Amino acid sequence: MVDESSDKVVFRDIVIVGGGCYGTFYAGQLQRARLRGRVSYRSLLIVDRDAGCQVARQLEEDDTRQLVVQEWGDFFDSYLASVSLPERGAPGDAIVPSPLMPHLMYEWLVRRSRHRWPGRAIETRPVTAGPGTPYDASAPDGTRYISFADWICPTHCIEPSICPAIRAPRSWEMADTMEDLVRRLGDSNPTAGPVLFVCQHRVFGVGMFDVSAVLAGDDTVASAGSTGSAVDVLIGTVSSCHGAVNLLHLG
């Protein structure tokens, strides 16, 4: 949320995925923003399986920062099961993804679905229709990585309305493209969604999405599968320009 009286962005807790070079940069930026009165948060949780990661080695101690030494999947299983939604108007929690992480929120939704429907076929299916983006490649695990950029983007680009790479207005929005993709996929198979975790740049160049969006996405998957009929759910972690997309099949 934003404190309109000061333009300060206010959170409860912020989770940073990874304690390497990206996580160290994001943690440093958030701490600088806090010292300058541009952001407020209760705690900064940095999750990495290595207790000696770059964050631990390079950043000075801070009483608002905690390094959580745990595998990402294990962390989100426990964290998302225990986190509570704030009261209306109160600060919420957010997740700062890493550009190099696997599609963690999709993987969490797969585990949630298998727990919710233990006797049901839950699997990743190929995204059969392309979104029409210049970059479009599928990984061995079935994740489709897509981007409107066919150039090398500036490091830590905040995706402004004027694209710094082409020096022209940015005429695309990945969330709109995903809405269109669901409609086209639905022409051949029942398809729900899209469930999107939209990474937006909130303060000092740090992009994040809300934990409330993750929990709402789980509700959408639960609703899509509630009839017991076979259905696919398009799930993506996206920014304005880039995305990781999977198709979750509920058999």
C-alpha positions as CSV (number, residue, x, y, z in Angstrom):
1,M,0.0,0.0,0.0
2,V,1.0,3.7,-0.4
3,D,0.9,6.3,2.3
4,E,-0.5,9.1,0.2
5,S,0.6,11.8,2.7
6,S,4.3,11.0,2.2
7,D,4.4,8.8,-1.0
8,K,5.9,6.1,1.3
9,V,5.3,2.5,0.3
10,V,4.2,0.5,3.3
11,F,4.5,-3.3,3.8
12,R,4.3,-5.7,6.6
13,D,7.0,-8.2,5.6
14,I,9.0,-8.6,2.3
15,V,10.4,-11.9,1.1
16,I,13.4,-11.8,-1.2
17,V,14.1,-15.0,-3.2
18,G,17.8,-15.7,-3.2
19,G,20.8,-14.3,-1.4
20,G,23.1,-14.0,-4.4
21,C,23.9,-11.0,-6.5
22,Y,20.3,-10.1,-7.2
23,G,19.1,-10.6,-3.7
24,T,22.0,-8.6,-2.3
25,F,21.1,-5.7,-4.7
26,Y,17.4,-5.8,-3.8
27,A,18.1,-6.0,0.0
28,G,20.5,-3.0,-0.3
29,Q,18.0,-1.0,-2.3
30,L,15.2,-1.6,0.2
31,Q,17.3,-0.8,3.1
32,R,18.4,2.5,1.5
33,A,14.8,3.3,0.6
34,R,13.8,2.7,4.3
35,L,16.5,5.0,5.6
36,R,15.3,7.7,3.2
37,G,11.7,7.4,4.3
38,R,10.5,5.9,1.0
39,V,9.5,2.5,2.2
40,S,8.4,1.0,5.5
41,Y,8.4,-2.7,6.5
42,R,8.4,-4.8,9.6
43,S,11.0,-7.4,8.4
44,L,13.0,-8.3,5.3
45,L,13.3,-12.1,4.8
46,I,16.0,-13.3,2.5
47,V,15.7,-17.0,1.6
48,D,18.7,-19.0,0.5
49,R,19.9,-22.5,1.2
50,D,23.5,-21.2,1.7
51,A,24.2,-19.6,5.1
52,G,27.3,-18.1,3.6
53,C,25.6,-16.5,0.6
54,Q,26.5,-13.1,-0.7
55,V,24.0,-11.3,1.5
56,A,25.5,-12.8,4.6
57,R,29.0,-11.9,3.4
58,Q,28.5,-8.3,2.1
59,L,25.6,-6.6,3.8
60,E,26.1,-5.0,7.2
61,E,23.9,-6.3,10.0
62,D,20.4,-4.8,10.2
63,D,17.7,-5.5,12.8
64,T,15.0,-5.6,10.2
65,R,16.7,-8.2,8.0
66,Q,16.7,-11.9,8.5
67,L,18.5,-14.6,6.4
68,V,16.3,-17.7,6.2
69,V,18.5,-20.7,5.4
70,Q,16.1,-23.1,3.6
71,E,15.3,-24.5,0.2
72,W,12.9,-22.2,-1.6
73,G,10.1,-24.7,-2.0
74,D,10.2,-25.8,1.7
75,F,10.1,-22.2,2.7
76,F,7.1,-21.2,0.7
77,D,5.2,-24.4,1.8
78,S,5.5,-23.3,5.4
79,Y,5.3,-19.5,4.9
80,L,2.3,-19.5,2.6
81,A,0.5,-22.0,4.8
82,S,0.9,-19.7,7.9
83,V,0.8,-16.2,6.5
84,S,-2.5,-14.3,7.2
85,L,-4.1,-11.7,5.0
86,P,-4.1,-8.2,6.7
87,E,-7.2,-6.4,7.6
88,R,-8.6,-4.1,4.9
89,G,-6.4,-1.1,4.5
90,A,-3.5,-2.5,6.5
91,P,0.0,-3.2,5.0
92,G,0.4,-6.5,3.4
93,D,3.3,-8.8,2.5
94,A,5.2,-9.0,-0.8
95,I,7.6,-11.3,-2.6
96,V,10.7,-10.1,-4.6
97,P,11.5,-12.8,-7.2
98,S,14.9,-13.4,-8.8
99,P,15.2,-13.2,-12.6
100,L,17.0,-16.6,-12.4
101,M,14.7,-18.5,-10.1
102,P,12.5,-21.4,-11.3
103,H,8.7,-20.8,-11.5
104,L,8.3,-21.1,-7.7
105,M,4.7,-19.9,-7.4
106,Y,3.6,-22.4,-10.0
107,E,5.4,-25.2,-8.3
108,W,3.7,-24.2,-5.1
109,L,0.3,-24.3,-6.7
110,V,1.1,-27.8,-8.1
111,R,1.9,-29.0,-4.6
112,R,-1.2,-27.4,-3.2
113,S,-3.4,-29.0,-5.9
114,R,-2.0,-32.5,-5.3
115,H,-2.6,-32.0,-1.6
116,R,-6.2,-30.8,-2.2
117,W,-7.0,-33.6,-4.7
118,P,-4.9,-36.6,-3.8
119,G,-6.7,-39.0,-6.1
120,R,-6.7,-36.7,-9.1
121,A,-4.3,-36.4,-12.0
122,I,-2.4,-33.2,-11.5
123,E,0.3,-32.4,-14.1
124,T,2.0,-29.8,-16.3
125,R,0.7,-29.7,-19.8
126,P,2.4,-27.9,-22.8
127,V,1.1,-24.4,-23.6
128,T,-0.1,-25.3,-27.0
129,A,-0.6,-21.8,-28.4
130,G,2.2,-19.2,-28.5
131,P,1.6,-15.8,-27.1
132,G,3.1,-14.1,-30.1
133,T,6.0,-12.5,-28.3
134,P,9.4,-12.0,-30.0
135,Y,11.1,-14.3,-27.5
136,D,9.3,-17.6,-26.7
137,A,11.2,-20.7,-25.5
138,S,10.2,-23.8,-23.5
139,A,12.3,-25.2,-20.7
140,P,12.6,-29.0,-20.1
141,D,10.3,-28.7,-17.1
142,G,7.5,-27.4,-19.3
143,T,7.8,-23.7,-18.3
144,R,7.4,-21.3,-21.2
145,Y,9.6,-18.2,-20.9
146,I,8.4,-15.3,-23.0
147,S,9.4,-11.7,-23.6
148,F,8.5,-8.8,-25.7
149,A,12.2,-7.9,-25.9
150,D,14.3,-9.3,-28.7
151,W,17.2,-7.2,-27.4
152,I,19.3,-7.2,-24.2
153,C,17.4,-5.2,-21.6
154,P,19.2,-2.7,-19.3
155,T,20.1,-4.3,-15.9
156,H,17.4,-3.7,-13.3
157,C,15.2,-2.0,-15.8
158,I,11.9,-0.8,-14.2
159,E,10.0,-1.1,-17.4
160,P,8.9,2.5,-17.8
161,S,6.3,3.7,-20.3
162,I,9.2,4.8,-22.6
163,C,11.3,1.7,-23.2
164,P,15.0,2.6,-22.6
165,A,16.2,0.0,-25.1
166,I,14.2,1.2,-28.2
167,R,13.7,4.8,-26.9
168,A,10.0,4.7,-27.8
169,P,6.7,4.2,-26.0
170,R,6.1,0.7,-24.6
171,S,3.1,-0.5,-26.5
172,W,2.8,-3.9,-24.8
173,E,1.6,-5.3,-21.5
174,M,2.2,-9.0,-20.7
175,A,-0.9,-9.4,-18.5
176,D,-3.2,-8.4,-21.4
177,T,-1.3,-10.9,-23.6
178,M,-2.0,-13.7,-21.1
179,E,-5.7,-12.8,-21.0
180,D,-5.8,-13.2,-24.8
181,L,-3.9,-16.5,-24.6
182,V,-6.5,-18.0,-22.2
183,R,-9.2,-17.1,-24.7
184,R,-7.4,-18.8,-27.5
185,L,-6.5,-21.9,-25.4
186,G,-10.1,-22.2,-24.4
187,D,-11.1,-22.7,-28.0
188,S,-9.7,-26.3,-27.8
189,N,-9.8,-27.2,-24.1
190,P,-11.5,-25.8,-21.0
191,T,-9.0,-23.2,-19.7
192,A,-9.3,-21.1,-16.6
193,G,-7.3,-18.1,-15.5
194,P,-5.0,-16.6,-16.1
195,V,-3.6,-16.7,-12.6
196,L,-1.0,-14.0,-12.7
197,F,1.6,-12.9,-10.2
198,V,2.5,-9.5,-11.7
199,C,5.9,-8.2,-10.6
200,Q,5.7,-4.4,-10.4
201,H,8.5,-2.0,-9.5
202,R,7.5,-0.4,-6.2
203,V,10.4,1.5,-4.8
204,F,14.1,2.1,-5.7
205,G,13.9,-0.2,-8.7
206,V,12.8,-3.3,-6.7
207,G,10.0,-5.3,-8.4
208,M,7.7,-7.5,-6.4
209,F,4.2,-9.0,-6.3
210,D,1.8,-9.3,-3.3
211,V,1.4,-12.4,-1.2
212,S,-2.4,-11.7,-1.4
213,A,-2.2,-12.3,-5.1
214,V,-0.6,-15.7,-4.5
215,L,-3.3,-16.7,-2.1
216,A,-6.0,-15.4,-4.5
217,G,-4.4,-17.5,-7.2
218,D,-4.7,-20.6,-5.1
219,D,-8.4,-19.8,-4.6
220,T,-8.8,-19.5,-8.4
221,V,-7.2,-22.9,-8.9
222,A,-9.5,-24.4,-6.2
223,S,-12.5,-22.9,-7.9
224,A,-11.5,-24.1,-11.3
225,G,-11.2,-27.6,-10.1
226,S,-14.2,-27.7,-7.8
227,T,-16.5,-29.3,-10.4
228,G,-14.3,-32.3,-10.8
229,S,-14.3,-31.9,-14.5
230,A,-10.9,-31.8,-16.4
231,V,-9.7,-28.2,-16.8
232,D,-6.4,-26.4,-17.5
233,V,-5.3,-23.3,-15.6
234,L,-2.9,-20.9,-17.2
235,I,-0.4,-19.6,-14.5
236,G,2.2,-17.0,-15.0
237,T,4.7,-14.9,-13.1
238,V,5.0,-11.8,-15.3
239,S,6.2,-8.2,-15.5
240,S,5.1,-5.8,-18.2
241,C,7.7,-7.2,-20.6
242,H,8.7,-10.7,-19.5
243,G,7.1,-13.8,-18.1
244,A,7.3,-17.5,-17.0
245,V,4.1,-19.4,-17.9
246,N,2.8,-22.9,-17.2
247,L,-0.4,-24.8,-17.9
248,L,-1.6,-26.7,-14.9
249,H,-3.9,-29.6,-15.8
250,L,-6.5,-30.8,-13.3
251,G,-7.6,-34.2,-14.6
